[in-house]
Amino acid sequence: MLLHLWFSGKIITWKHLLVRNAPEGERFTVPVPFYLLEYENKLFLFDTGQQPPDPGKPSDINYIPEITDDQRVVNILKEKGISPGDITGIILSHNHADHSAGLADFPQTPCYVRKEELQYPGWAEKYDHSRWIFPEGIYDLCGDGRIILLPTPGHTAGHQSLLLTMDNGEKLLLAVDAAYTGEALTDVPSESTSAYRQTIMMLREYAANHVQIVTGHDPVQLKELQTQFI
């Protein structure tokens, strides 16, 4: 199994929106990662990145995308010699635009997305669902335990993460926005019944069992990992 980590631009936001108890007023620029898995002659894309913003629409000052056309996922893959038709399937973590907007460039590719994500208005109706697969519970993508889709609700109702067993036996959990940064795994919210808290506690349990947790937008961790998975 080969794992590639690339970036679909960046987002300028406020640190307190991503890191609990961070002081307000501090800008925070974070990368927007996506992943390509090569496994048994198949190519799986985990998330599809963002798209350049529409110049005719005002920006949300809380989330300002920074992306050029060549940083679109489809164009990064093209540079690597990979066309949309080469992708076996897309695994979508959730519906937010920095993770899903690139779906428009892969209209014929099967997409694995949780049904709970369809409840969000103004998103799912943009796409043709005829080639979508709706996994339930813990979903074994290839039937051999190497690529597992884990339900990790909280950030959104249908958020899912990816648990990988690499060829050397090491395990990686690509948490995406179930945990924005490394601080999320130590600064646990007190709301005992929240889905987010329950997901964080689950991630901590995996970490305690020697699973490497890769968070969604941690600029330090992702920069270090990029040299490992290129």
Protein Blocks (a to p, Z undefined) as FASTA:
>chain_A
ZZddddehjadddfklmmghiaehiacddddddddddeehiacdehjbjadddfkbccdf
klccdddfklpfklmmmmnopafklpmbacdfblcfklmmmmmmmmmbccdddfklmmpg
hilmmpcfklcccdehjddfkonopaccdddehjbmkbccdddddfkopacddekjmbmb
lmlmmmccfblkbmklmmmmmmmmmmmnopacddfklmklmmmmmmmmZZ
